[in-house]
Amino acid sequence: MMTLNLTPEVVREDQAFLIQYCREHPERSFHQAALTLLQMRLARCPP
């Protein structure tokens, strides 16, 4: 299970990631952007 401390800073980082991802990959869906963000967050979590 993954829990995040959703501070305003974390939310801004996630928003910036999603905006940049969508700009760099306009052919991909927002769903794919969200999955990529989730994978990135999971990789940062300690086991």
WOQUIDA-V977237 format. One record per residue. N is the residue number from 1. SS is DSSP state (2 for helix, 1 for strand, 0 for the rest). Layout:
n=N ss=SS
n=N ss=SS
This chain:
n=1 ss=0
n=2 ss=0
n=3 ss=0
n=4 ss=0
n=5 ss=0
n=6 ss=0
n=7 ss=0
n=8 ss=2
n=9 ss=2
n=10 ss=2
n=11 ss=2
n=12 ss=2
n=13 ss=2
n=14 ss=2
n=15 ss=2
n=16 ss=2
n=17 ss=2
n=18 ss=2
n=19 ss=2
n=20 ss=2
n=21 ss=2
n=22 ss=2
n=23 ss=2
n=24 ss=2
n=25 ss=0
n=26 ss=0
n=27 ss=0
n=28 ss=0
n=29 ss=0
n=30 ss=2
n=31 ss=2
n=32 ss=2
n=33 ss=2
n=34 ss=2
n=35 ss=2
n=36 ss=2
n=37 ss=2
n=38 ss=2
n=39 ss=2
n=40 ss=2
n=41 ss=2
n=42 ss=2
n=43 ss=2
n=44 ss=2
n=45 ss=0
n=46 ss=0
n=47 ss=0
